[in-house]
């Protein structure tokens, strides 16, 4: 599919995997009609009985998926917006993430929970949140947050094939913003691997989701000013690719971690801690984080949303300050 968007990459992957394995089914709110973002459009007609509309109850969507996976099915649950996933937190935390561990590895739970996350879409407090920090605190759960269509395709396949639960985060701002030729662009197919998407000698930027694209744009601007950045796409947040993260930090010696969530307790703090703990002797400056301000939720007003969201200008400004340290 030439020039596929992120949402098209998700749709074509689901269609392909469902054609290959009749144990795979989709459950979620309005998925029979295609879902809010049209990720499942046309799949109900092609695979009757395997695209199932659910009540507006996220705990039941995830709970049903847990039960189905236990009995040999491969559910792909869609939570309409990541902001509402917390209603199913207990099912993910107390059941899904611990299933394999509590059976000493004798039982597995092959299930995927897909959900659109992130801001920049004028969605206000109920349709814009970043939720990754809560769920990367659950050993036993894998958390994936791709940035490019080819990675969505290959990592969604890997998530569905994985024997244990995976939370698959899809940044809604990127759904139709980014395009790639899926026939020629190789995607990362291994869960737990990061990718260096750009190399430079002055500093390293770590990002994922929409912030990866903003960081790459900032790096292009900085290059014109003579500041060359390495940019790392984390891809998988749990488990992290510690080898790639540390290798990318050592040579430049200056590190900027960018994430869209609020600063305090945000996932970027984990990257900062790992670099400080394992690569301290290579650093030429304190590790710096750039994130959203500590406010309870995404503001509604467009100007306030822009103030809240990290973007390429803010990233470039922080990188200049870091390069000058």
C-alpha positions, -999 to 999 in steps of 0.1 A, spaced: 0 0 0 19 31 -12 18 61 11 -3 45 38 -14 65 68 -11 52 103 -48 43 105 -46 25 72 -16 5 84 -36 -5 115 -66 -15 94 -47 -35 68 -27 -53 95 -59 -63 114 -74 -75 82 -44 -96 73 -40 -112 107 -77 -120 109 -74 -137 75 -45 -158 87 -58 -169 122 -95 -174 129 -88 -172 166 -82 -134 163 -113 -113 169 -120 -76 177 -141 -63 205 -148 -27 215 -173 2 213 -187 9 178 -161 -14 161 -187 -30 138 -192 4 121 -155 10 119 -148 28 152 -144 65 158 -112 67 138 -123 40 112 -95 16 122 -119 -14 118 -139 -2 88 -151 -30 66 -138 -58 89 -172 -68 103 -186 -75 68 -155 -95 58 -153 -115 91 -188 -119 104 -191 -126 141 -155 -117 147 -159 -79 151 -180 -74 182 -196 -43 195 -194 -40 233 -213 -19 259 -198 13 270 -178 -5 297 -141 -7 294 -137 -31 323 -159 -56 305 -140 -51 272 -107 -60 289 -123 -86 312 -139 -105 283 -106 -104 265 -88 -119 295 -113 -147 296 -112 -153 258 -74 -153 257 -73 -178 286 -95 -202 265 -73 -200 234 -87 -170 215 -66 -140 205 -87 -109 213 -78 -75 200 -96 -51 223 -102 -15 212 -106 12 239 -122 41 221 -100 67 238 -71 60 261 -86 85 286 -112 59 294 -89 29 298 -86 34 336 -120 19 341 -103 -14 331 -71 -8 350 -79 -36 376 -84 -61 348 -50 -52 333 -31 -48 365 -45 -75 388 -54 -101 361 -38 -97 327 -3 -86 337 1 -112 364 -14 -142 345 18 -158 333 37 -150 365 12 -164 390 11 -197 370 49 -200 370 49 -196 332 24 -224 326 -4 -202 314 -3 -174 288 -27 -146 278 -24 -137 241 -44 -105 240 -38 -69 227 -55 -37 239 -54 -10 212 -61 26 222 -57 61 207 -38 84 230 -23 119 231 -32 155 224 -30 181 198 -65 174 184 -85 199 204 -100 171 224 -99 187 259 -96 168 291 -115 136 281 -99 129 247 -63 140 249 -44 123 278 -11 105 278 -15 74 299 17 54 293 33 61 327 6 42 346 9 11 325 46 9 321 46 3 359 31 -32 353 57 -59 348 41 -86 327 24 -62 304 42 -50 272 36 -14 261 43 -3 225 41 33 212 51 34 175 55 66 154 56 55 117 31 34 97 55 6 89 63 2 126 26 1 134 21 -27 109 50 -49 120 47 -43 158 9 -48 158 16 -82 141 42 -89 167 18 -79 195 -10 -102 183 15 -130 180 29 -124 215 18 -150 241 12 -124 267 -8 -92 270 3 -61 251 -10 -25 253 -7 -9 219 -7 29 220 -17 47 188 -12 85 188 -44 99 173 -27 131 160 -5 109 138 -33 87 124 -36 107 91 -6 130 95 22 105 87 25 84 55 49 56 45 51 31 17 44 -2 35 58 -22 6 92 -7 8 97 6 43 108 -20 68 92 -17 102 106 -29 135 92 -64 141 108 -71 175 91 -59 206 116 -43 230 138 -27 204 144 10 199 157 27 167 182 55 161 163 75 134 189 103 131 225 106 141 244 136 153 274 144 175 261 172 197 232 158 217 207 129 219 169 133 219 147 104 230 110 104 221 80 83 210 46 88 194 39 124 181 69 137 200 92 116 178 80 135 147 83 169 165 118 159 176 129 150 141 115 184 128 134 202 156 166 183 147 163 195 111 160 231 123 189 227 146 211 212 119 208 244 99 222 262 130 251 238 132 238 216 160 235 179 150 212 157 170 209 119 174 172 111 176 160 78 192 125 64 186 118 43 216 90 23 199 86 -1 229 82 15 263 80 -18 282 104 -36 280 129 -9 271 159 -14 248 186 -4 273 215 -12 250 203 12 222 194 39 248 228 38 264 248 36 232 230 66 218 237 86 250 274 79 253 289 95 222 272 129 223 272 131 261 242 154 263 207 140 266 172 155 262 142 133 269 109 145 254 74 132 263 40 147 260 27 137 294 31 160 324 66 162 338 63 149 373 61 111 373 61 110 335 77 82 316 107 103 305 119 102 341 127 65 336 149 72 306 166 100 325 173 77 354 186 49 333 211 72 315 222 88 347 227 54 364 244 36 336 261 62 315 269 90 340 307 90 332 299 98 296 277 128 303 289 164 297 257 179 311 228 170 334 201 149 317 173 173 307 135 165 303 110 184 282 74 176 290 40 191 295 34 213 326 19 197 357 -17 206 352 -46 181 358 -56 176 322 -54 190 287 -70 224 285 -99 231 260 -88 265 247 -66 262 216 -40 287 230 -38 268 263 -35 235 245 -6 249 225 10 260 258 5 225 272 19 205 243 56 202 237 64 209 201 93 214 177 100 250 187 101 241 224 123 210 217 147 231 196 149 258 223 157 232 250 182 215 227 200 248 220 203 254 257 216 219 263 241 221 235 255 254 249 259 239 284 
